[in-house]
C-alpha cells in the first residue's frame, strides 16, 4: 500500500475518509485499490468523465506515467477521442457493438477506414460532404458546392458521387487558394482560431493561426494539399484509396 501510494502521490491521504477527498483524489485512490492487487491487466471505463477539464489533463499525464511504470496491459474505454489519441498504443473504434477500425492512433487519424471514423476522430470534426468526381486526361477533379480539389492522377477513382473529407487544419488561407469562402463566425482559441463559413452551399470550418484571423463577412480563399483530402464511397462510406496513398 505504501509503495502504491507513493507512486500515485497520495501518501498524505491514507488517513482521510472518502468524503474528504476531491474527485481527482478519489480517482487516484481507485487506481491504488486496483494496483495493490498486482493485476495483469487494467480495465478503465471512462475514468475521467466526471472530472473538470484541467484535472482531466493532469490525470491523463498521470495515467501515461503509471502505464510506463507498471507495464501492465490497459484496456481503456472512452468517448473522448483526445484521451484515446494521447494514451493509446492501439485504438479500436466501435459503433453499435462492431469494430470499425483498429490501428495505431496516427493510422486511425490519418487513414480513417470509413466516414464514421473520419468524423469521430479529430476536434473539430472533419469537414465531410457530398461531392462529384470528374475525370479528364488522367486527372481527377472533385467538386462540392464552391469547393474544388484537383488531383494529379485519377488512379483508383471512378467518375461519379463520393464523400469528400478535409480536416480543418488542412485548409490554409492564401491568395492562391481554390476554395472561396464567406466567413460567418470566428472562434478565437488563443494562438489559433476556428473559421466557420460557406463555400457555395457547403459549410466549412478552417483552423488558422490567430495572426491570419479574418472577420465575419470577409471573403477569403482557402487552399488544401491534395494529398491531405479523404474520399469515401457514397454508398458504403468506406475509404477510397487515391493515387497518393497507393504510391
Buried (B, 14 or more C-beta within 10 A) or exposed (E): EEEBBEBBEBEEBEEEEEEEBEEBBBBBBEBBEBBEEEEEEBEBEEBBEEBEEEBBBEBBEBBEEBBEEBEBEBEBEBEBBBBBBBBBEEBBBEEEEEEBBEBEBEBBBBBBBBBBBBBBBBEBBBBBBEBBBBBEEEEBBBBBBBBBBEBEBBBBBEEEEBBBBBBBBBBBBEEEBBBBBBBBEBEEEEEBBBBBBBBBEBBBBBBBEEEBBBEEEBEBBBBBEBEBBBBBBBEEBEBBEBBBBEE
